[in-house]
Structures are given as structure tokens and as C-alpha cells.
Amino acid sequence: MADEDKVTSSLHVKGGIISQHDGMGKSSVKKFSKKKSLTIDIQSYNHEIQAGSRLHLAKAITFIESTSSEQQEIGQQILKMLLPYTGNSIRIGITGVPGVGKSTFIEAFGKMLCDLGHKVAVLAIDPSSSLTGGSILGDKTRMEELAKHPNAFIRPSPSAGTLGGVHKKSRETMLLCEAAGYDIILVETVGVGQSETIIRGMVDFFLLLALTGAGDELQGMKKGIMELADAIVVNKADGHNESLAKKTVAEYKQILHFLAPSAPNWTTPALAVSSLHKKGLDLVWETIKSFEGKMTQQHFWQNRRKEQTVNWFNEMIVNRLYDDFFSSIQRKQRMKLLEQQVREEKMTVSQAIEELFSSNSYQ
């Protein structure tokens, strides 16, 4: 039959394009090229960050937080060159139980500070899933108005398994933000109660947000975290809740009277705030400035930062030992065998630990 007489239909399969994906051609084996090393102009990054580039600041933070050793090294190089331009900010830690309104308060408080001419950086820590390790990182969407302000920078980061409601690189991130000219750093913790105390060791002022109904709230916070707070803010003091909020403030003041002060010659205040109606925010800022003035005069402000740096050094030693321990392939294999022994109850946990750290298997 002539070509023009052939009947075409949807069942007719035309000849395809010959490709290596079809197992045709010269080779069916995909060739992998060696990954090129990452090259970054450190000087350019430092210049852009000091000039206020939020894009370069965000990328530098990504390098710092990365699990890649190559990117971490780049981040540390950037940070080292920027160190002379750090330390000129007020670092404020904000914590509270879930549902207390931390994001709403930070947006209202941060926007007020931005309108006053300050540059505000918000480091928002989201909890990471214990199953998948992922985080929602939705704080930026909850602070829509603040995110649009030209004087604000919001960086959501996962807790990544770090206890205490912060990221283990939060300190480095604060330094990068300071080098970029942000004079107020707000660190929002995960908000899981008593474990939030680690934030006290990296900020100048520790703000504890509370809800109305002090009796039930205290069960979640306990005495320890209240003694660390430099101020307690009862949030959502608006509408029908306003009178109850004022009553809660009075209850906190009575409680704080019997607790040890967070700093020498400082009486921890309890304040009522409505983040929704922007009431009481100016009083919070006045309290922070008053604290800064008194603590600077007593040299407590500077000494606290020095102690925090030493504590940071000690924590980094622990982190390094942890990383070095799990970097050994042989040790990991030994751990798997010991885990199986423990699972089958052929060995106690203490015996397994002794075996793991013995001179023969630890090497």
C-alpha cells in the first residue's frame, strides 16, 4: 500500500527520539561530574551586609546554620571579618507558653520600635519534628506587617533538635544581624515552658509573656524561669479580658516579691499589654531602657555578656565532642551492635555504655 493510502489512527505509535534515557545511544550509564567547590567572595559579602543587604545577610545566616562543613566554614569566615562591627545592640529574649501570643506581641512591639527609627531583627525559632526533622517556619507569615517594614528583618529558623527553644547557631546569627546595623535583636523561642531557660544565657533582657489566670500559668512556668525573667508581660489585656489581666498583674507582683531578683538592684516588674490594640508597648520599651541604664552603670550589662561568651565557649566544646564522637564510622557500627544487644536484653544499658567507651572500642 502506498504511503498516502495508509490509515492513521490514535493507536499508531510514531518513532520516538533515541535517547540515553531509553537505554539507546552510546552509553546507558549516566556520568556524574564531580561537584565543584563553593566559591564565595567574602569581602563582597562583608561589604553588602554592612551596607544593609538583607539578601546577603540571609545567605550568610544560611551558611552559618548549614550542616555542610564547607558552607559552615564560609559562614565562619564571614562572621570573623564582621566581628569588629558587632555588639552594638540590645538583645531581647521573648518566651512564654504556646498560645500566649508571642508572634502578635513581637509584631506590634517590633513595628513600634521600627517606627521610632530603630532597626529590628527578629530571630524566630520554630520547633522541629522529632519524626521528620522538619519545621513549618511560619512566623514570617504571622508577622506580615512587620515583615514589610524597611527597618525590620525576620529570620525563622528550626530548633533542629536543640533543647532550650533556640537554634544552636542563634548566637552567631545575632552577631551577623548586629554587623548589618540592627540595633535591637528580638529572639522568639519555641515556647515549651521550663526548658526555655537557655535563652537567658544569650540575651541582655529576658521577657516572659503570660496569660491571665496566674494560678494555672504558674504550673507551666514554675519558679525557675520566673526568677530568670527581667520582666513579665501579661498579654491580651483587652476587651472583657482587660480587668482579669490587671488582676493577674497584681498576682504576679505579689509572687515576684518573694523570688530572687534576676539582676542586682532590680525589681522584676509585671506589666499588662494589649498587642491587638497596641497598649502598654511603650511601657515595655521604657522598662527595657531603664534596665539597660541601671545595669550598665553597675557594669553588670558588660559582665553578663562576657560570662555569656565564656558559657558559649564551653557549650561549643560539648557540641564539638558530640560531632567528633558520631563522625567515626567504626563507632557507629559498634553502636548498632550494642543497640541490638540492649534491644534483645542481652546487655544492660550501663554495660553497653561501658563497652562503647572502653579503650578498645572507643578508638
Sequence and secondary structure as in RCSB ss.txt:
>XXXX:A:sequence
MADEDKVTSSLHVKGGIISQHDGMGKSSVKKFSKKKSLTIDIQSYNHEIQAGSRLHLAKAITFIESTSSEQQEIG
QQILKMLLPYTGNSIRIGITGVPGVGKSTFIEAFGKMLCDLGHKVAVLAIDPSSSLTGGSILGDKTRMEELAKHP
NAFIRPSPSAGTLGGVHKKSRETMLLCEAAGYDIILVETVGVGQSETIIRGMVDFFLLLALTGAGDELQGMKKGI
MELADAIVVNKADGHNESLAKKTVAEYKQILHFLAPSAPNWTTPALAVSSLHKKGLDLVWETIKSFEGKMTQQHF
WQNRRKEQTVNWFNEMIVNRLYDDFFSSIQRKQRMKLLEQQVREEKMTVSQAIEELFSSNSYQ
>XXXX:A:secstr
  GGG    TT        GGGT SS SS            HHHHHHHHHTT HHHHHHHHHHHH S HHHHHHH
HHHHHHHGGG   SEEEEEE  TTS HHHHHHHHHHHHHHTT  EEEEEEE   TTT      HHHHTHHHHH T
TEEEEEEE TT TTSS TTHHHHHHHHHHTT SEEEEE    SGGGGGGGGG SEEEEEE S HHHHHHHHHHHH
HHH SEEEE    GGGHHHHHHHHHHHHHHHTTS  SSTT    EEE BTTTTBSHHHHHHHHHHHHHHHHHTTH
HHHHHHHHHHHHHHHHHHHHHHHHHHT HHHHHHHHHHHHHHHTTSS HHHHHHHHTSTTT  
